[in-house]
């Protein structure tokens, strides 16, 4: 798949060398308009760019052409197969071609698979051929251009500028990609489930969409109350809230202490230590929550005579809270430090103690920024996946009791997409609808938070 | 005066809250590290029995001076049964079954290795070291309470008696677990290793770096040096900020929807994992690179321009090299974060059970964090230890990387 690319890079390097040597040769008789290197770069671009584009087109169309080809093969044998077996047959042929064996292949399947393998081989050869052809063509074109009067530097720089401009567009492309991939599958999902039933439903039970035979029609009436997002939102908010109950007091107090009280020495030590919490991978927190926190909570509950679920929202929430402490503390730290010194001094001059100054002057004036940091932390909490996947429950449960199990949006996305994934079942497709919901929720929170923070900053600057 | 004392007291109290908050975070770090290290350090070691073993030629049905292939084909089952009859003489058939279970299921492969390494061992009696079963291993390391009722443990009283006898005879030893560092995943905790997932992570990060680093640098250069303020530039900036805030699992959905389903890239491979993670790393590197580009003083640019360099030459020959240290620090931090990321990998199928150590980014693989997740889901007790050991390795690596980035920043940072 990628060997043509390697070949292409070698060809372009060759082009660079040829272009450069030609210009050096030319420079012996006449002064060049640009440095020899730029002629080399020009040849490199002329070979690389068109070939790379062609390679990419071939790569993306290969699958399409191959699918058409298999279907045309299957058409010849269509009378021996039932219509609903075609999809099965299709994937079976592909898998045999990839080298797996089922032990019950029919002659036709083997024949088709060998054809597919043959097709792939020819396609690779074709790719090499196209790349070679376009490289040679590119070089012939650029070779005519390399004359002493030709200002290659200007052209090279223009290409470079266009290229880096393209690179910066990738951020837009990725966002667009996220949006489109989510929207397309979500629309498919809404073909099975009414959007209103999804957004307002109180029951979450995706297993109702389970069908043994993919050809069997799914009863839409059953799906009506199988995909209600409300219990998931409830669980997500519950866990996020528990996390914030840990992270806000600890994070904010750490930030206050570090920015107002701590000496430089204490600050230099404690800040990196708190940052360690942010650097620990979330899967580690998840493991810790499931292995240590949850059993301890159960133990403590039984000591008090309360029954606590081993997959309680509390365990996931507390652990997530610890993870979020550094977010709250470092963001609020920035905000508190941005409060002008004059406000502090004014307060001291009126005889206020340090804590009075902090509570009555600094915090109120830093409040918008601090709230912004809380919002960012919440958006982080609702998008967090591994901790809840490992420590929270899979069972949807609309509750506000933190001792009961609860599930979250992210957990359900993971459950929907791990294991068997068939993209014609609402059970799988719902993950994208959940993803879209999550995407908009975090987008909204972040946008809001950043606006608040920005507005506040302008106030003092 | 009373009021004054009250105010003084509340001041002290407030200060105490701050100290408590900070020490709480510190305590959390310590508790977490302590628990993980306590559970995981043992995973780097394994328990083995040293037992005299007679490699009988006839039982193995081997010729004189057998080749490696012949030894690999030979069945060691009879040989093991024969030797155990001698070592553990006088036990019934049922008891012999129990004795077999205190050893690792695949000791025949270990014995094979002894013979392959030294074919002269044939017909000789030598001391061999055989891996203990994971349950005995856990008891030997003290991870499992052997005093609880027999019903609740996998090792019965008779097996414990045999184990104690071997212990008394000094035939039980704790060895460095080489297997853990050289193999891929396995259903048995005794032979599960991290090598597969380390390679998987390595390929993933490599792909991630190759894609995100150049693109991020070029994008930053454009935005910082060439772009004119305008609607498009604003749009790009908004999108970069956005990408930094999107939950990681959404990137996984992007990988699944676009890379796997639309472009048909191979599932479960480091290639797809690397591409997905590069989208996540992009904003981090761009932010760092732009900050470093901005920090390069205008005098450098002006000097170069005065000597006749074009704008492109100024940026690529003078500004970018000076901005490199800061960019690299940001890149290391971004890659370290990508290395610990699990959720997107779950979406693109990089959580499969993969025994082979991958040798290219196009092979199915798992990453370190995904391996940790997989093992943590396993019910076997021995896997808790393996999971913790893998976490220790991951954390150590991240620590080293972070120290490196701090070191580089300190070393190459320039104050203008």
Interface residues (C-beta under 8 A of the other chain):
Chain A: X1 X2 X59 X60 X63 X153 X157 X160 X161 X163 X164 X165 X167 X168 X169 X170 X171 X172 X174 X175 X177 X178 X180 X181 X182 X184 X185 X249 X250 X251 X252 X253 X254 X256 X257 X258 X261 X270 X273 X274 X276 X277 X279 X280 X281 X282 X283 X284 X285 X286 X287 X288 X290 X291 X292 X322 X325 X326 X329 X353 X354 X355 X356 X358 X359 X376 X379 X382 X383 X384 X385 X386 X389 X390 X410 X413 X414 X417 X418 X423 X431 X432 X435 X438 X439 X442 X443 X446 X450
Chain B: X7 X8 X10 X11 X13 X14 X15 X17 X18 X19 X20 X21 X22 X24 X25 X26 X28 X29 X31 X32 X35 X36 X39 X214 X215 X218 X219 X221 X222 X223 X226 X227 X235 X236 X239 X240 X241 X242 X243 X245 X246 X247 X248 X249 X250 X251 X253 X254 X256 X257 X258 X261 X262 X263 X264 X279 X282 X283 X286 X310 X311 X312 X316 X336 X337 X339 X340 X341 X342 X343 X346 X347 X351 X362 X369 X370 X372 X373 X376 X377 X384 X387 X388 X391 X394 X395 X398 X402
